[in-house]
């Protein structure tokens, strides 16, 4: 009888001579439990890989053979595998249980990037463990922060051998699936090509990228990321996101993550060796070309001020000469901070004078630029009273809800993508009263703006106006800059995320505007097979209505919001449901940020609506 597939092994269950104590985690490739080994009387980690995760019904023999090879690896930076077995199509890996936090958790506790020397040190030790794996003719295939443990004994341990394969294997299974974690896999792995050690090197580089920036190198859904990797996209330089990283370190990260495998270090051992000069320079002071930083000032070389981890002192890490607490830049940072404070005060005073002048009665600004100074037609708008709103849901709520959806409950990758993109943890905010458009902005409404402003119309219009059939459909193929310009022209604004979700779910934590039960017939999303592909008229789905009487928040088009919410401030967020998408995701959950969009990106699935804030 197959094992449960949803992490439902109850405490006390005995399997493979182990008594289950509790669930440690659920990932795309199985479940990991803390268990007591009954014969050894010791705690162990038991990973269960469902047969579907292997991807090939004839691969059991190969899986067991390669996992047994991995069990022979004896290295301080590699988790010790105690046993490998299977029952039917369910496979078990029994490992040492090590206490600590994985590197994903370390970054979350840091609430931001790690100091670059600490990030380099962590990846250097992980690379040494990876090199040991390669010496046995194996590749790991799933190196990522969540699979690298920083133990309470201050050691770095490479974890999770559920996807280990012999060098030279292709990544494509017999079902055509590509196994691994897209956010950290190599381009050749994303394309399903034959792999060698340089694939794991790329994944180590992606891990280093995340530690240095607290951001994924490629953002979007798992399908979006796979496409970017397959096309050989290059992520933003780490020092553009985190200016405390010296340019030589940023260049090194870019080389490790080169799209062409021939441009990377050839082995994990070579990567570990190449990291050493950067660590040595960090110990001894500004030896890494301190003038060649993000702004050329030389003041940003070195660790982030106050960036030492509270979780564990990395200076006591095992396996090499201990890192020293070298702080040669403190006087520079102090002087820079004082100068910056003075500059901020001066600029604030100047800004205050300008604001006072701008707000003088009769000034041009109050006449032309302030939406509150205009008489705005509220026809077609809905009044939203002041009140609380819940942004996001707990991960447990999201997983429980996702498993009720036909598209997700049997697809682990889509489930993980759903949970990964969701806004969590849940938080409650108070929102002031405002008005919001009852429907999305239509093509006909946008055409008036195009005529008045001479702005370029959407590219699918035959001219400066839409076809008659599309007049009452939501406008699409407009950029965030276009939407902001329209809102200003109309004397309104784009909604904030808090305003949009308040209109969506009122004061309740509803998953959909009408409640918690999914319906594929109430809104224009691709699961609604009764509707034709594409947008529909804004009044075409009368059941897609929120408690406040706002329509189409769950479907028709994804809607751009006002705020830029990413750390680097260059991307905008859109949310809500869309009529079509290639990857088949379920849309409309209030907790789900649907789409990260560039300021000037135009999308056939994306539109917007406006709000009018009530003057205080």
VOGU-3710 file (C-alpha; in Angstrom, 3 decimals, decimal comma):
1> xxxxxxxxxx> 0,000/0,000/0,000  1,535/3,379/-0,961  2,505/5,800/1,758  0,469/8,951/2,364  1,518/11,733/-0,003  0,660/14,798/2,061  2,920/14,625/5,091  0,316/12,776/7,123  2,410/10,111/8,863  1,210/10,422/12,449
11> xxxxxxxxxx> 3,632/10,508/15,396  4,136/6,964/16,651  3,962/5,364/13,194  6,715/2,756/12,786  8,348/2,473/9,395  11,787/1,150/8,352  12,620/0,346/12,016  11,920/3,986/12,875  9,221/5,518/15,048  7,965/8,820/13,620
21> xxxxxxxxxx> 8,266/11,686/16,109  7,211/14,693/14,013  7,257/16,149/10,520  10,334/18,299/9,864  9,384/19,564/6,434  7,644/18,930/3,129  9,290/19,763/-0,167  8,764/19,180/-3,855  10,464/15,792/-3,644  8,989/14,307/-0,491
31> xxxxxxxxxx> 8,650/14,569/3,263  11,262/14,570/6,017  10,437/13,306/9,498  12,287/13,308/12,777  12,271/9,694/13,936  13,752/7,454/16,594  15,697/4,497/15,223  14,422/1,691/17,411  17,431/-0,584/17,095  20,053/2,163/17,469
41> xxxxxxxxxx> 18,026/4,176/20,006  19,011/7,462/18,386  17,311/10,288/16,552  17,481/10,158/12,756  15,994/12,015/9,800  13,783/9,878/7,569  13,089/11,166/4,084  10,279/9,589/2,096  10,320/10,060/-1,666  7,036/8,997/-3,264
51> xxxxxxxxxx> 7,423/6,848/-6,344  6,037/9,628/-8,557  8,977/11,826/-7,504  11,490/9,503/-9,086  9,684/10,117/-12,365  10,589/6,805/-14,016  8,778/3,609/-12,958  11,845/1,569/-14,019  14,325/3,643/-11,996  14,087/1,859/-8,629
61> xxxxxxxxxx> 17,270/-0,147/-9,144  19,227/2,924/-10,223  17,872/4,958/-7,330  18,948/2,378/-4,772  22,377/1,936/-6,402  23,147/5,646/-6,510  21,805/6,365/-3,037  24,004/3,547/-1,693  26,967/5,186/-3,420  26,072/8,439/-1,670
71> xxxxxxxxxx> 25,967/6,549/1,629  29,672/5,774/1,185  30,613/9,473/1,234  32,406/10,319/4,469  33,024/14,040/4,697  32,568/16,612/7,439  30,489/18,792/5,096  28,133/16,030/3,847  25,202/14,537/5,728  25,774/10,916/6,652
81> xxxxxxxxxx> 23,336/8,500/4,980  22,595/5,519/7,210  20,317/3,423/5,049  18,478/3,336/1,721  15,443/1,210/1,052  12,090/1,087/-0,693  8,688/-0,463/-0,309  6,884/-0,744/-3,623  7,254/2,622/-5,298  7,987/4,493/-2,058
91> xxxxxxxxxx> 11,660/5,147/-1,327  13,380/5,863/1,986  16,606/7,626/2,825  17,668/7,387/6,455  20,122/10,107/7,493  21,841/11,520/10,545  19,722/14,089/12,315  21,602/17,347/12,695  20,291/20,312/14,644  20,615/23,836/13,335
101> xxxxxxxxxx> 19,112/26,000/10,627  19,318/25,721/6,875  20,712/28,716/4,998  17,273/29,812/3,851  16,261/30,089/7,502  19,522/31,891/8,316  18,758/34,593/5,751  15,209/34,946/7,055  16,449/35,362/10,622  19,002/37,893/9,429
111> xxxxxxxxxx> 16,105/39,638/7,633  18,379/40,534/4,772  21,684/39,694/3,070  24,605/38,173/4,928  27,968/39,983/5,133  29,814/38,931/2,008  32,715/37,209/3,777  30,289/35,049/5,770  28,320/34,162/2,641  31,529/33,226/0,833
121> xxxxxxxxxx> 32,657/31,092/3,765  29,376/29,195/3,926  29,406/28,449/0,206  33,091/27,491/0,308  32,341/24,774/2,877  29,254/23,647/0,957  31,455/23,444/-2,160  33,863/21,173/-0,321  31,007/18,864/0,548  29,823/18,974/-3,060
131> xxxxxxxxxx> 33,337/18,103/-4,254  33,228/15,001/-2,079  29,973/14,005/-3,778  31,554/14,505/-7,192  34,516/12,312/-6,251  32,106/9,382/-6,096  30,925/10,090/-9,637  27,650/11,629/-8,440  25,907/14,974/-8,862  23,582/16,356/-6,220
141> xxxxxxxxxx> 21,092/18,122/-8,581  19,236/20,003/-5,818  21,765/22,283/-4,140  19,971/25,268/-2,639  19,965/27,206/0,671  17,264/24,961/2,130  19,507/21,918/1,547  22,591/23,356/3,252  22,515/23,175/7,035  24,385/25,410/9,457
151> xxxxxxxxxx> 24,476/23,178/12,513  24,456/24,153/16,159  28,020/22,793/16,265  28,970/25,517/13,776  29,488/23,187/10,867  28,129/23,402/7,314  26,509/20,217/6,030  25,191/19,430/2,551  21,800/17,747/2,901  19,130/15,899/0,924
161> xxxxxxxxxx> 20,283/13,299/-1,575  16,805/12,565/-2,921  17,807/13,637/-6,451  21,381/12,365/-6,574  22,386/10,885/-9,931  25,530/9,612/-11,574  27,502/12,086/-13,671  26,356/12,121/-17,281  22,665/11,456/-16,644  20,010/13,497/-18,413
171> xxxxxxxxxx> 17,556/15,463/-16,273  14,429/14,519/-18,195  12,363/11,686/-16,742  10,338/9,231/-18,753  7,299/11,495/-18,234  9,103/14,528/-19,665  9,454/16,277/-16,283  12,556/18,166/-15,176  13,445/17,397/-11,557  14,973/19,903/-9,177
181> xxxxxxxxxx> 14,292/23,378/-7,796  14,068/25,884/-10,688  15,168/28,911/-8,633  18,620/27,354/-8,089  19,116/24,888/-10,953  21,510/25,356/-13,855  20,413/26,283/-17,394  21,420/22,861/-18,694  19,400/21,200/-15,919  16,383/23,342/-16,870
191> xxxxxxxxxx> 16,787/22,204/-20,480  16,979/18,537/-19,494  20,520/18,097/-20,834  23,210/15,698/-19,689  24,822/17,075/-16,555  28,300/17,241/-15,078  29,854/18,826/-11,993  29,412/22,339/-13,386  25,651/22,068/-12,913  26,137/21,814/-9,137
201> xxxxxxxxxx> 28,673/24,666/-9,373  25,970/26,875/-10,876  23,588/25,928/-8,064  26,248/26,861/-5,501  26,556/30,195/-7,305  22,788/30,695/-7,132  22,946/29,917/-3,427  25,726/32,486/-2,977  23,618/35,000/-4,904  20,749/34,487/-2,473
211> xxxxxxxxxx> 22,968/34,809/0,601  24,465/38,066/-0,703  21,175/39,691/-1,722  18,356/37,882/0,119  16,751/37,670/-3,326  16,345/34,858/-5,827  18,472/35,327/-8,955  15,405/34,745/-11,145  11,922/35,767/-10,022  8,489/34,661/-11,141
221> xxxxxxxxxx> 6,617/31,382/-11,151  8,540/28,123/-11,476  7,591/28,001/-15,140  8,775/31,600/-15,627  12,116/30,767/-14,005  12,574/27,647/-16,124  12,026/29,693/-19,266  14,543/32,343/-18,168  17,125/29,654/-17,449  16,506/27,842/-20,713
231> xxxxxxxxxx> 16,998/31,112/-22,588  20,309/31,788/-20,827  19,173/34,918/-18,977  21,728/36,561/-16,670  20,505/37,878/-13,293  21,238/41,374/-12,024  24,695/41,841/-10,554  24,675/41,262/-6,805  26,354/44,620/-6,115  23,515/46,420/-7,896
241> xxxxxxxxxx> 21,183/44,995/-5,263  23,567/45,072/-2,298  26,119/47,918/-2,666  28,237/46,598/0,218  29,574/43,854/-2,056  32,904/44,684/-3,775  32,741/44,548/-7,551  35,338/41,743/-7,822  33,102/39,552/-5,650  30,104/40,459/-7,829
251> xxxxxxxxxx> 32,094/39,565/-10,958  33,058/36,262/-9,361  29,403/35,419/-8,641  28,484/36,235/-12,229  31,209/33,896/-13,537  30,068/31,046/-11,280  26,539/31,543/-12,660  27,577/31,864/-16,299  24,893/30,505/-18,665  27,573/28,566/-20,595
261> xxxxxxxxxx> 28,973/25,827/-18,416  32,417/26,208/-20,028  32,656/29,695/-18,502  32,257/28,472/-14,906  34,768/26,851/-12,534  35,038/23,274/-13,748  34,568/21,571/-10,379  33,218/22,276/-6,927  36,731/21,797/-5,566  37,977/24,534/-7,916
271> xxxxxxxxxx> 35,155/26,790/-6,729  36,141/26,296/-3,085  39,743/27,147/-3,955  38,780/30,249/-5,931  36,765/31,620/-2,996  39,819/31,646/-0,708  41,476/34,855/-2,045  38,277/36,830/-1,446  38,126/35,572/2,137  41,796/36,371/2,681
281> xxxxxxxxxx> 41,267/39,894/1,366  38,266/40,351/3,652  40,317/39,270/6,678  43,191/41,579/5,954  41,261/44,714/5,097  40,508/46,534/1,867  42,719/44,416/-0,364  39,892/43,748/-2,830  40,167/46,892/-4,962  38,228/49,075/-2,547
291> xxxxxxxxxx> 37,732/51,892/-5,057  35,956/49,620/-7,528  32,672/49,340/-5,613  29,134/50,103/-6,653  29,636/53,889/-6,462  33,435/54,100/-6,662  33,686/55,591/-3,182  35,601/52,774/-1,540  33,382/53,128/1,525  31,182/50,130/0,882
301> xxxxxxxxxx> 33,808/47,389/0,853  33,470/44,908/3,681  30,685/43,457/5,796  27,357/45,174/6,189  27,435/47,343/9,327  25,856/45,442/12,184  25,577/42,411/9,959  26,974/39,759/12,298  24,509/36,906/12,652  22,761/36,527/15,972
311> xxxxxxxxxx> 21,896/32,926/15,144  25,463/31,592/15,310  28,897/33,208/15,381  30,326/32,099/12,036  33,862/32,788/13,289  33,664/29,452/15,118  32,800/27,463/11,992  34,696/24,173/11,563  36,908/22,803/8,779  39,417/25,624/8,219
321> xxxxxxxxxx> 41,264/28,521/9,865  38,677/30,486/11,832  37,451/33,775/10,425  38,685/36,717/12,447  36,573/39,682/13,435  38,354/42,238/11,334  36,617/45,616/11,419  39,001/47,992/9,629  36,144/49,919/8,054  34,384/51,102/11,204
331> xxxxxxxxxx> 35,950/54,613/11,166  35,042/54,958/7,485  31,468/53,894/8,098  31,131/56,213/11,086  32,349/59,217/9,092  30,119/58,277/6,176  27,102/57,900/8,469  27,661/61,360/9,998  28,016/62,940/6,550  24,927/61,125/5,335
341> xxxxxxxxxx> 22,910/62,299/8,351  23,854/65,923/7,684  22,931/65,541/4,018  19,551/64,020/4,900  18,749/66,920/7,245  19,664/69,515/4,603  17,602/67,764/1,928  14,657/67,408/4,307  14,676/71,150/5,049  14,815/71,953/1,337
351> xxxxxxxxxx> 12,015/69,501/0,615  9,889/71,019/3,369  10,296/74,529/1,923  9,326/73,266/-1,536  6,293/71,465/-0,144  5,165/74,566/1,733  5,516/76,672/-1,416  3,704/74,067/-3,482  0,765/74,035/-1,075  0,313/77,811/-0,973
361> xxxxxxxxxx> -3,274/78,700/-1,904  -3,528/79,389/-5,617  -0,291/77,656/-6,504  -0,118/75,776/-9,799  0,430/72,536/-7,934  -2,810/72,680/-5,976  -4,674/73,503/-9,129  -3,243/70,799/-11,384  -1,470/67,993/-9,554  -3,380/67,186/-6,369
371> xxxxxxxxxx> -6,209/64,688/-6,993  -7,880/65,798/-3,757  -8,082/69,393/-5,058  -10,073/68,245/-8,079  -13,722/67,478/-8,394  -13,591/63,860/-9,482  -16,587/62,080/-10,947  -17,262/59,126/-8,665  -19,690/57,512/-11,108  -18,846/53,842/-11,418
381> xxxxxxxxxx> -16,974/53,775/-8,105  -17,727/51,910/-4,869  -17,250/53,393/-1,415  -15,062/51,259/0,865  -15,369/52,230/4,538  -12,382/52,449/6,852  -11,575/49,177/8,550  -9,177/46,314/9,031  -7,824/43,977/6,369  -5,939/40,712/6,571
391> xxxxxxxxxx> -2,993/40,589/4,195  -1,894/37,044/3,488  -2,557/33,727/5,182  -0,517/31,332/7,240  1,373/28,670/5,307  -0,760/25,987/6,957  -3,954/27,711/5,754  -2,549/28,051/2,248  -1,504/24,407/2,010  -4,831/23,189/3,393
401> xxxxxxxxxx> -6,738/25,368/0,947  -4,526/24,464/-2,020  -5,210/20,784/-1,467  -8,924/21,429/-2,130  -8,161/22,692/-5,632  -8,221/20,101/-8,399  -5,286/21,659/-10,229  -2,988/21,646/-7,209  -3,829/18,735/-4,973  -2,083/16,166/-7,176
411> xxxxxxxxxx> 0,769/18,354/-8,399  3,514/18,934/-5,859  5,443/21,425/-8,025  2,421/23,673/-8,556  1,533/23,373/-4,879  5,026/24,525/-3,864  4,866/27,359/-6,405  1,495/28,425/-5,011  2,736/28,494/-1,423  6,067/30,092/-2,369
421> xxxxxxxxxx> 4,420/33,052/-4,097  1,801/33,620/-1,435  1,967/36,524/0,952  2,775/35,168/4,423  2,666/35,303/7,341  -0,788/36,803/7,724  -0,970/40,304/9,162  -3,816/42,720/9,883  -3,717/46,386/8,936  -6,097/49,297/9,258
431> xxxxxxxxxx> -7,082/50,997/6,002  -8,574/54,473/5,691  -11,822/54,939/3,758  -11,500/55,168/-0,028  -13,419/54,755/-3,275  -12,517/52,109/-5,857  -13,640/51,509/-9,442  -16,484/49,032/-9,577  -14,935/47,443/-12,681  -11,512/47,390/-14,281
441> xxxxxxxxxx> -10,699/50,374/-16,499  -12,173/49,556/-19,913  -10,746/50,048/-23,391  -13,370/52,739/-24,029  -12,328/54,669/-20,910  -8,670/54,343/-21,752  -9,328/55,561/-25,311  -10,520/58,918/-23,912  -7,198/59,204/-22,092  -5,243/58,331/-25,241
451> xxxxxxxxxx> -7,070/61,023/-27,208  -6,552/63,648/-24,495  -2,921/62,867/-23,710  -1,684/61,653/-27,127  -0,211/58,636/-25,333  0,599/55,558/-27,410  -2,434/53,222/-27,540  -2,233/49,490/-26,760  -0,594/47,656/-29,639  -3,574/45,384/-30,341
461> xxxxxxxxxx> -5,889/48,327/-31,090  -6,314/49,016/-34,836  -5,608/52,724/-34,228  -6,212/55,202/-31,426  -9,383/53,395/-30,375  -10,356/49,769/-29,723  -12,707/47,758/-31,886  -16,369/48,078/-30,929  -16,379/44,494/-29,647  -13,650/45,292/-27,096
471> xxxxxxxxxx> -14,845/48,660/-25,840  -16,284/47,278/-22,590  -13,461/44,778/-22,017  -10,699/45,723/-19,563  -7,789/47,513/-21,163  -4,631/45,377/-21,413  -1,172/45,715/-22,955  -0,493/48,847/-20,904  2,548/49,368/-18,703  2,644/50,392/-15,071
481> xxxxxxxxxx> 3,772/53,831/-16,226  0,721/53,993/-18,526  -1,585/53,034/-15,654  -0,098/55,657/-13,338  -0,480/58,298/-16,058  -4,125/57,357/-16,636  -4,895/57,485/-12,910  -3,304/60,937/-12,599  -5,236/62,159/-15,654  -8,481/60,890/-14,069
491> xxxxxxxxxx> -7,633/62,567/-10,749  -7,235/59,191/-9,065  -4,503/56,738/-8,085  -3,716/53,066/-8,472  -4,681/51,032/-5,396  -2,179/50,078/-2,757  -2,004/46,378/-1,965  -3,854/47,012/1,308  -6,668/48,877/-0,461  -7,040/46,250/-3,164
501> xxxxxxxxxx> -7,180/43,358/-0,704  -9,599/45,299/1,531  -11,962/45,607/-1,442  -11,389/41,897/-2,189  -11,940/40,283/1,209  -13,382/43,015/3,479  -12,438/42,333/7,117  -12,496/38,577/6,681  -9,649/36,302/5,681  -11,542/35,008/2,658
511> xxxxxxxxxx> -9,703/33,167/-0,079  -12,070/34,545/-2,739  -14,300/37,619/-2,889  -17,394/35,469/-2,293  -15,984/33,142/0,387  -13,504/30,299/0,867  -14,954/27,779/-1,592  -13,364/27,790/-5,040  -15,700/27,962/-8,025  -14,490/27,686/-11,609
521> xxxxxxxxxx> -17,685/29,207/-13,002  -17,964/32,511/-11,113  -15,074/34,394/-12,695  -13,183/34,660/-15,963  -10,144/32,518/-15,280  -8,756/29,795/-17,476  -10,317/27,066/-15,332  -13,746/28,372/-16,408  -14,186/26,357/-19,594  -17,629/27,895/-20,224
531> xxxxxxxxxx> -15,993/31,149/-21,318  -13,974/31,704/-24,445  -10,276/32,430/-24,155  -9,426/36,061/-23,589  -10,998/38,892/-21,652  -14,727/39,343/-21,339  -16,837/42,446/-20,776  -16,396/43,910/-17,315  -20,016/43,080/-16,469  -19,820/39,632/-18,055
541> xxxxxxxxxx> -19,305/37,664/-14,814  -21,836/39,070/-12,313  -21,066/36,359/-9,739  -17,461/37,517/-9,382  -18,365/40,173/-6,811  -16,958/41,055/-3,420  -18,835/41,847/-0,225  -18,548/45,561/-1,033  -19,936/45,169/-4,562  -16,631/45,345/-6,472
551> xxxxxxxxxx> -16,499/43,143/-9,588  -13,817/41,048/-11,278  -11,266/41,080/-8,465  -10,903/37,335/-8,882  -10,729/37,178/-12,656  -10,694/38,726/-16,119  -7,333/40,506/-15,770  -4,565/40,633/-13,217  -4,427/44,166/-11,776  -1,394/46,382/-11,264
561> xxxxxxxxxx> -0,971/48,083/-7,897  0,606/51,384/-6,950  3,440/50,217/-4,750  6,844/48,845/-5,579  7,322/46,237/-2,936  10,532/44,387/-3,807  13,743/45,140/-1,935  15,480/46,722/-4,905  12,463/48,901/-5,654  12,505/48,258/-9,401
571> xxxxxxxxxx> 9,573/45,899/-9,758  5,890/46,479/-9,209  3,392/43,964/-7,962  0,111/42,968/-9,514  -2,465/40,666/-8,036  -5,811/39,007/-8,651  -7,004/36,540/-11,254  -6,313/36,438/-14,973  -8,234/34,988/-17,900  -5,315/33,002/-19,263
581> xxxxxxxxxx> -1,770/31,918/-18,523  0,510/29,301/-19,977  1,501/27,577/-16,737  -1,971/26,622/-15,531  -1,898/28,185/-12,081  -5,044/28,689/-10,061  -5,645/32,399/-9,647  -7,632/34,720/-7,480  -6,537/33,840/-3,966  -6,182/37,116/-2,077
591> xxxxxxxxxx> -2,915/35,997/-0,538  -1,275/35,363/-3,902  0,849/37,989/-5,548  0,187/36,980/-9,097  2,926/38,641/-11,055  6,119/40,610/-10,664  6,120/43,204/-13,442  8,631/45,710/-14,752  7,580/49,370/-14,959  7,394/49,206/-18,736
601> xxxxxxxxxx> 6,221/45,647/-19,275  2,980/45,280/-21,218  1,007/42,087/-20,769  -2,132/40,684/-22,393  -3,276/39,353/-18,997  -2,758/42,540/-17,006  -4,902/45,657/-16,545  -5,810/47,932/-13,658  -8,497/49,857/-11,815  -8,266/53,103/-9,834
611> xxxxxx> -9,020/54,376/-6,346  -9,885/57,772/-4,930  -8,695/58,400/-1,402  -11,004/60,271/0,936  -9,426/63,542/2,218  -8,828/63,520/5,957
//
